Amino acid sequence: MTAYRTATAAAVALAAPLLLTTWAAGTASAHGAPTSPVSRVVACSPEGGSLIRTAACRAAIAANGAPFTAWDNLRVADVNGRDRSVIPDGKLCSGGLPAYKGLDLARADFPSTRLTPGAALTLKYSSTIPHTGTFKLYLTKQGYSASRALKWSDLPEKPFATATDPAMVDGAYRIKATLPSDRTGRQMLFTIWQNSSTTDTYYSCSDVVFSAAGGASKSTGSTGTSGSAGSTSGAKKTAGSPSPSTKLETLPPSPGPASPAADSPSPAGSSSTGETDTGHLTPAADSTSGGGPALPLVAGGAAVALLLTAGVAFVLRRRG
């Protein structure tokens, strides 16, 4: 009997710290990525709906060697504002991380969002846990070509919009800005989120397409994000309510060198527009580093540890 009690107590001593360690790791840091305008990592993730079946996403996954399951975990530690010296040219969309290298493919057919020059924009950045930090939004210079991987020289020195410590509402930050009025055609919206409550900096690429200034929208019905810069309507939307005026689509490639045929498989059964609702996304559990799952799982881990400890104590008392 003594040997049984000793073995049971040892099992508790081993299991409880492991469960509590898992719980503690789950609270380590936040995760996130833009869902509107949709970022490449979200569009090509298992949560991307029909967009994951587009040729560009299939090529990105093939180049990556694995699906973008941890779409909300594209982060680099200890950058401390040294983005241009730490993140290499041609690897901005992946943050220089090998686990996301497929996002750096130079292609003009990634799922994109139609915008209007000079219009108001509300960038929706889904996240797991509220954290403080600064968002910086950049838009590629006029003349940018999607036929080459994004470089720092493609971006202006200063962002066109910033936001520090915005509130997270319904699982997302909403950054309001006014788009530059001099962009046309396919461009890249590059977002940097530098946390101040963690050491992490997040990077993301959102493919966008502008109509000619003052021009009418194409027959696809896609438009820029409506609303005035001072509007608060974006913050009142629920997490499952997509913006009614922003349309995701797969547009014809911009003029330029054609992508290699090996990188362009034809997705069977995919929509010609690649439309999807990205407002419902649930952040993925961290499978690569110190971050972790959402709070319900964190609480569950603690509860399991407590129940395990209490149960064994009860058994020991009964057998004492």
JOJOHU-V925676 format. One record per residue. RES is the residue in one letter. SS is DSSP state (H for helix, E for strand, C for the rest). PHI is phi in degrees with one decimal (none if undefined). D_LAST is the distance of its C-alpha to the last C-alpha in whole Angstrom. Layout:
# JOJOHU-V925676
RES/SS/PHI/D_LAST  RES/SS/PHI/D_LAST
This chain:
# JOJOHU-V925676
M/C/none/9  T/H/-62.7/9  A/H/-64.2/12  Y/H/-63.9/11  R/H/-64.2/9  T/H/-63.9/12  A/H/-66.4/14  T/H/-66.4/13  A/H/-61.6/13  A/H/-65.1/16  A/H/-63.4/17  V/H/-63.2/17  A/H/-60.2/18  L/H/-81.6/21  A/H/-76.3/22  A/H/-60.3/22  P/H/-60.0/24  L/H/-64.0/27  L/H/-65.7/26  L/H/-68.2/27  T/H/-64.6/30  T/H/-61.1/31  W/H/-63.2/31  A/H/-63.9/33  A/H/-63.2/36  G/C/-66.6/37  T/C/-100.3/38  A/C/-65.6/40  S/C/-160.5/43  A/C/-87.8/46  H/C/-138.0/48  G/E/174.8/51  A/E/-168.2/54  P/E/-69.0/57  T/E/-106.7/57  S/E/-158.1/61  P/C/-60.9/63  V/E/-61.3/61  S/C/-85.5/60  R/H/-59.0/60  V/H/-66.5/56  V/H/-75.9/56  A/H/-58.4/59  C/C/-96.9/58  S/C/-92.1/54  P/C/-59.9/52  E/C/-87.9/52  G/C/-81.3/56  G/H/63.4/57  S/H/-69.4/60  L/H/-63.9/61  I/H/-65.7/59  R/H/-89.3/61  T/C/-68.1/64  A/H/-59.8/66  A/H/-65.5/65  C/H/-67.6/62  R/H/-64.5/61  A/H/-68.1/63  A/H/-63.6/61  I/H/-65.9/58  A/H/-64.1/60  A/H/-67.5/61  N/H/-72.7/57  G/C/86.7/56  A/C/-165.2/53  P/C/-66.7/52  F/C/-87.1/52  T/C/-66.0/49  A/C/-86.6/48  W/C/-64.7/51  D/C/-97.4/50  N/C/-121.4/49  L/C/-83.1/52  R/E/-144.7/52  V/E/-130.0/53  A/E/-86.3/51  D/C/60.8/53  V/C/-76.2/56  N/C/56.2/57  G/C/83.9/60  R/C/-91.5/62  D/H/-55.4/62  R/H/-71.5/65  S/H/-99.0/64  V/H/-93.7/61  I/C/-90.9/61  P/C/-70.6/64  D/C/-56.2/67  G/C/81.9/67  K/C/-129.2/63  L/C/-68.5/63  C/C/-70.0/61  S/C/-96.4/58  G/C/65.0/58  G/C/76.1/58  L/C/-92.0/55  P/H/-57.5/55  A/H/-68.2/53  Y/H/-128.1/55  K/H/-61.6/59  G/H/-63.6/60  L/H/-73.5/61  D/H/-87.9/63  L/C/-56.6/66  A/C/-85.7/69  R/C/-138.8/70  A/C/-103.4/72  D/C/-127.7/70  F/C/-64.4/66  P/C/-51.3/65  S/E/-132.1/67  T/E/-119.5/68  R/E/-79.3/71  L/E/-128.0/72  T/C/-114.8/75  P/C/-57.4/77  G/C/75.8/76  A/C/-83.4/74  A/E/-75.0/71  L/E/-125.9/68  T/E/-119.2/64  L/E/-82.5/62  K/E/-101.0/59  Y/E/-117.6/56  S/E/-71.7/52  S/E/-146.9/49  T/C/-91.5/46  I/C/-130.4/45  P/C/-61.0/47  H/C/-142.6/49  T/C/-83.5/51  G/E/157.8/54  T/E/-119.3/58  F/E/-95.3/59  K/E/-128.2/63  L/E/-110.8/65  Y/E/-118.8/68  L/E/-126.2/70  T/E/-55.4/72  K/C/-69.0/76  Q/C/-59.4/78  G/C/103.9/79  Y/C/-59.4/76  S/C/-124.2/76  A/C/-72.8/73  S/C/-78.5/74  R/C/-132.8/73  A/C/-64.6/69  L/C/-62.6/69  K/C/-120.2/69  W/H/-62.8/69  S/H/-68.3/73  D/H/-76.8/73  L/E/-110.2/71  P/C/-64.2/73  E/C/-65.8/72  K/C/-113.5/71  P/C/-70.1/68  F/C/-85.4/70  A/E/-157.2/67  T/E/-137.8/64  A/E/-151.5/61  T/E/-111.7/59  D/C/53.2/56  P/C/-69.4/56  A/C/-76.0/54  M/E/-95.3/52  V/E/-121.6/52  D/C/52.8/51  G/C/78.6/49  A/E/-153.3/53  Y/E/-89.9/55  R/E/-126.1/59  I/E/-101.1/61  K/E/-96.1/65  A/E/-156.7/68  T/E/-111.7/72  L/C/-70.3/72  P/C/-57.8/75  S/C/-94.4/79  D/C/-110.0/80  R/C/-103.3/78  T/C/-137.7/79  G/E/70.3/77  R/E/-78.7/74  Q/E/-136.3/72  M/E/-121.9/69  L/E/-95.2/67  F/E/-108.5/64  T/E/-115.2/61  I/E/-117.2/60  W/E/-120.0/57  Q/E/-96.9/56  N/E/-69.5/52  S/C/-107.7/52  S/C/-96.9/48  T/C/-136.3/48  T/C/-91.5/50  D/E/-90.7/51  T/E/-125.4/54  Y/E/-105.9/54  Y/E/-127.0/58  S/E/-154.5/59  C/E/-116.6/62  S/E/-119.4/64  D/E/-76.1/67  V/E/-132.8/69  V/E/-132.5/73  F/E/-104.4/75  S/C/-77.6/79  A/C/-61.0/82  A/C/-53.6/82  G/C/80.1/84  G/C/-82.5/83  A/C/-82.1/82  S/C/-68.8/79  K/C/-72.3/79  S/C/-68.3/79  T/C/-67.9/75  G/C/82.6/75  S/C/-81.2/72  T/E/-137.7/73  G/C/-75.5/72  T/C/-72.1/69  S/C/-86.4/71  G/C/106.6/70  S/C/-82.2/72  A/C/-63.4/70  G/C/-93.5/69  S/C/-70.2/67  T/C/-111.6/64  S/H/-62.8/64  G/H/-61.5/62  A/H/-72.8/59  K/H/-89.6/59  K/C/-71.3/58  T/C/-81.4/55  A/C/-61.0/53  G/C/-95.9/54  S/C/-108.0/58  P/C/-69.1/60  S/C/-63.6/63  P/C/-72.8/66  S/C/-116.7/69  T/E/-112.7/67  K/C/-115.5/68  L/E/-87.6/66  E/E/-156.1/68  T/C/-106.9/69  L/C/-92.4/73  P/C/-58.4/75  P/C/-58.3/75  S/C/-71.7/77  P/C/-56.9/80  G/C/153.2/79  P/C/-59.1/78  A/C/-71.1/77  S/C/-70.8/73  P/C/-58.1/73  A/H/-60.8/73  A/H/-65.4/69  D/H/-93.0/68  S/C/-127.3/69  P/C/-66.9/67  S/C/-87.1/69  P/C/-70.0/66  A/C/-73.8/66  G/C/76.3/66  S/C/-82.6/65  S/C/-72.6/67  S/C/-69.6/70  T/C/-99.5/69  G/C/65.6/66  E/C/-76.5/65  T/C/-157.4/61  D/C/-99.4/59  T/C/-102.8/57  G/C/-75.7/56  H/C/-94.1/53  L/C/-60.8/51  T/C/-111.7/47  P/C/-55.9/47  A/C/-81.0/45  A/C/-70.7/42  D/C/-73.2/42  S/C/-114.0/42  T/C/-126.7/44  S/C/-152.2/43  G/C/-73.0/41  G/C/-75.3/42  G/C/-157.7/39  P/C/-74.7/39  A/C/-69.4/40  L/H/-58.2/38  P/H/-56.3/36  L/H/-70.9/34  V/H/-60.9/33  A/H/-62.3/32  G/H/-62.7/30  G/H/-62.4/29  A/H/-64.5/27  A/H/-63.8/26  V/H/-60.5/24  A/H/-62.3/22  L/H/-66.0/21  L/H/-63.9/20  L/H/-62.3/18  T/H/-64.1/16  A/H/-64.3/15  G/H/-63.2/14  V/H/-69.0/12  A/H/-60.7/10  F/H/-64.5/10  V/H/-62.8/8  L/H/-63.6/6  R/H/-64.0/5  R/H/-64.4/6  R/H/-94.0/4  G/C/-76.3/0
